[in-house]
């Protein structure tokens, strides 16, 4: 299964994309923990907490390990 791509936006935000390039959310550093914030689009409008990984919204990670994050977000 192809993994996710993580792209730094700034020191506290990392964009998360499917292997197809579709954006599916961001990881935000909150209190030293990386929290996944799902997003999607409906009719051209951004839907916070939506999209294909909506069921993983607010999942937390201690490190930015792309392999671990991909496995965790894509497993459910």
Secondary structure, 3 states (H helix, E strand, C coil): CCCCEEEEEECCEEEEECCCCCEEEEEEEECCEEEEEEEEEECCEEEECCCCCHHHCCCEECCCCHHHHHHHHHCC
